[in-house]
């Protein structure tokens, strides 16, 4: 057991958990103690102990890689499991979609010429035409993309054969520009009428931000978000055309994720 790093919650084994307040890391977090934050150290310690006592053999075992608690602006608990530590980044998967609307909001705050109610197709002047012409496309707004009510033939939870699903977009090679790929899709519903989980639609928000700010998204993210929040190491996926993919997959340290 003491050699199976990443298989058991903690290696070597830590049979009796003892609370340790987090340490400053030069990343902007002020640190404190559970008690000073008004939290019961005994109850929180019991929770950490329960994670440490997890038997990893059942497939139902929770794989909690990190547990951090902040209260009143101070980090008061920082524990890692299954081979993770303070510097190892976590895959946010689709939680990384959050940064699409975050960057859109920051862009608007900095004077970008679009709003949630702005029509989507008007924000892509670089394309002279689109496939699957449909007058309803003119009514699609930025808000529709962010709320997954675009109407595109894209439904990753309800229709695995929908042509706009993420796996189909990423597997095809005919159109490496994933913004154009989405804009060329047919509609399966009128924009704003129906929710359908659509990763490519969220990524399309990135193209809107790029065009409105005239900035490369990785540089923009670093300048307006990562540096102000004092993020350390982080990783992001790129599209085939070299733009930042905002459909998910961001890797962040847990301390930066908590910010």
Number of C-alpha atoms within 10 A of each C-alpha: 10 10 10 14 15 14 16 22 25 22 17 12 14 13 10 11 13 13 16 13 15 20 14 12 11 10 13 15 20 16 19 20 19 24 11 13 15 10 13 11 16 13 10 15 18 13 14 19 16 11 19 21 16 16 14 14 9 8 8 8 11 12 16 15 17 18 15 15 15 20 16 11 12 18 24 24 22 20 19 18 21 19 16 20 16 14 13 15 20 19 18 17 12 13 12 19 21 16 20 22 21 13 21 24 15 15 21 17 9 11 10 17 13 18 14 16 12 16 18 23 17 14 17 16 9 9 11 6 11 15 12 12 14 12 9 12 20 13 16 23 21 26 20 24 25 22 17 23 23 31 26 29 20 29 22 18 11 10 13 14 12 16 18 26 23 19 13 14 19 15 9 10 10 8 13 16 15 22 20 18 18 23 24 16 19 19 19 15 16 17 22 17 11 15 15 21 18 25 24 27 29 26 24 25 25 24 24 23 26 19 18 18 18 12 12 16 22 17 12 18 17 15 12 14 16 17 12 10 15 15 19 15 13 18 14 15 16 14 15 14 10 13 17 22 25 29 25 22 19 23 19 22 22 24 23 19 15 11 13
